[in-house]
Amino acid sequence: MTLVTVAQKYRQQSPLVFCLTNTVVTSFTANVLLASGAAPAMTNLPGEAGPFAAVASAVLVNLGTPSTEQLRAMDEAVRGATKAGTPWVLDPVAVGALPVRTEFARKILAQHPTLIRGNASEILALAGYQSTGRGVDAQDTVSAAISAGRELAQNYGSVVAISGAADAIIDATRTTLVHSNGIGLTGITGGGCALGAVCAGMLAITDDPFEATIAAHGMYGLAAENALALSRGPGSFASAFLDELSLFAPEELLNLRLQEANHA
């Protein structure tokens, strides 16, 4: 399946993405999913998370602002998704910098997420390496984290996406760099978190999580490039970005700049 076909199917099928995400980005994530063509569902209620994960098209677990109750719901959702075969994404926000979420993230890794998506410092820390992350901000480079990402991919059967100037998409045998100018996303809250939700939706409509992750990053990054050209600052960028996602033509992925990287 080509990247264009993945994006077309995403729009046609409008996958239901169950997001257990942080309170700072809930609204923006829902709007991004709607603009991109998916259907968002937001809930953190233990007792419902497991059954909902089993019927959703895909699940996002984002550790941005975890409460004790939300961690229970996330654990239920991961187990429900695993049992039902629902694809799920782990976004290990600030893992390595903060102890509770770090321990929890390493625990749910045992359930083999379909995709692990984070910045370089988070990926290094999740793999057990020293990192220099500062909360949600990466202090490490994408290239420094590729080996750690490859290790996670091989150990857990996951695709790993490392965000940066060029996003690295990694599985057990392949590494592809996705080049786009997403600098505008660094000036708004939730840019990376919402990308995890779009990735989850793409995973739901294809059996190739590697291609799905590239398609999600490509659509997201190219829409951000288009929005940057139309905006004057972060406020107008956020609005323009939602518009560009909704107007995005899957054929634009033919212009995506991809680079195969050494996977030795």
Secondary structure, DSSP 8 states (H G I E B T S, - for coil): --HHHHHHHHHHH--EEEEE--TTTHHHHHHHHHHHT-EEEE---TTTHHHHHHHSSEEEEE-SS--HHHHHHHHHHHHHHHHHT--EEEE-TTBTTBHHHHHHHHHHGGG--SEEEEEHHHHHHHTT-----BTTB--S-HHHHHHHHHHHHHHH--EEEEESSEEEEE-SS-EEEEE---GGGGGSTTHHHHHHHHHHHHHTT-S-HHHHHHHHHHHHHHHHHHHHHH-SSHHHHHHHHHHHHHH--GGGGGG-EEEE----
